[in-house]
Amino acid sequence: MAYLPQDPIILLSYVNTQLRDNYSSLDEMCKDMDIDRELIINKLLTVGYVYNPALNQFK
């Protein structure tokens, strides 16, 4: 399992950068990095961000 930043704002930046530079979807990233998709979704929801699959980023 990949290391994930614990701070939600830093996590947001990290995940969006990964999605932009390396992955075509959140599912692909989570599978490749062996990360729980719901963990990311729920952590970023606490700071008001949701995944937009059409843009492939959290907004």
C-alpha positions in Angstrom: 0.0 0.0 0.0 1.2 3.4 -0.9 1.9 6.1 1.7 -0.9 8.7 1.8 -0.6 12.1 3.4 -2.8 12.4 6.5 -3.7 16.0 6.1 -6.8 16.3 3.8 -5.5 19.3 1.9 -2.1 17.8 1.2 -3.9 14.5 0.3 -6.1 16.5 -2.1 -3.0 17.9 -3.8 -1.3 14.5 -3.9 -4.3 12.7 -5.3 -5.1 15.3 -8.0 -1.5 15.4 -9.1 -1.4 11.6 -9.4 -4.7 11.6 -11.3 -3.5 14.3 -13.6 0.0 12.9 -14.3 -0.4 9.1 -14.1 -3.9 7.7 -14.0 -7.0 8.0 -16.2 -9.4 7.3 -13.2 -9.6 7.1 -9.4 -10.3 3.4 -9.7 -7.2 2.8 -11.7 -5.0 4.8 -9.2 -6.5 2.9 -6.2 -6.0 -0.5 -7.8 -2.4 0.3 -8.9 -1.4 1.8 -5.6 -3.4 -0.7 -3.5 -5.3 2.1 -1.8 -8.9 1.9 -0.4 -11.0 4.1 -2.7 -13.5 4.9 0.0 -10.8 6.1 2.4 -9.7 8.7 -0.1 -13.3 9.7 -0.9 -14.4 10.0 2.7 -11.2 11.9 3.8 -11.6 14.5 1.0 -15.3 14.8 1.6 -14.4 16.1 5.1 -13.0 19.2 3.5 -15.7 19.6 0.9 -14.1 17.9 -2.1 -15.8 15.2 -4.3 -14.4 13.2 -7.2 -15.6 14.3 -10.6 -15.0 11.4 -13.0 -15.5 13.6 -16.1 -12.6 15.8 -15.0 -10.7 13.0 -13.3 -10.1 15.1 -10.2 -11.4 16.1 -6.8 -13.2 19.5 -6.9 
